[in-house]
Amino acid sequence: MKYYYLLIIALMIGCNAKQTNNKQISLGATELVYLNHFNAVDTFFWVGNDGENYAEIDEGYYYYESIDSIPRFNAPNFPITNDDNFSVEIGILSPSNEDSIFYGLMMGEFSPRNYTVDLLVNDLGQYTIFSENLLSSGNYEMGLISDLNKIEILKKGIITYFYINDKLVFDYPLDSINNFRCGPTTRSAIWMDYIKIEKEKR
């Protein structure tokens, strides 16, 4: 019975904290920067058709499409600075007939472009992480309930941690951020179920 309770306690801890090499990774007390489940028209994320991008908000999703199949993104500015510890989390899925096409989350300072980071997945269970060059690639654990993938980037101190479906896949030191933007990226189409951005209170 004692081991049963120890197991329950361990599971509870595991559900409330992300871990890497048995080291707990978490933010302190946080404040919400932005949260959207796209149940109503939003003025923050662009909608429309400019000949290269198409976007709309419909039935709880933000639909975004690259019309010409060139990798594109929709990434508004958010009040995050280089001194902040923060996390960005999105729920995202892609067309069911395009398993090999990568899509995901882009964030960082977009000028110069090499200060951005892309955490991309496809529906074959593969991921890539780019900054100016390829940082990491491999396989991830796909969602058990639906095709929706949860992608999160958490920055604490100088280290950035990359999670897919609550599993740590990579970490590395983040470059300076002075003009922070983030949002979905694809060369096809995505549906974003939600986006949540939090930062640690100072």
Buried (B, 14 or more C-beta within 10 A) or exposed (E): EEEEEEEEEEEEEEEEEBEBEEEEBBBEEBEEBBEBBBEEEBEEBBBEEEEEBBBBBEEEBBBBBBEEEEBBBBBBEBEBEEEBBBBBBBBBBBBEEBEEBBBBBBBBBBEEEBBBBBBBBBBEBBBBBBBEEEBBEEEBEEBEEEBBBBBBBBBBEEEBBBBBBEEBBBBBEBBEBEEBBBBBBBBBBBBBBBBBBBBBEE
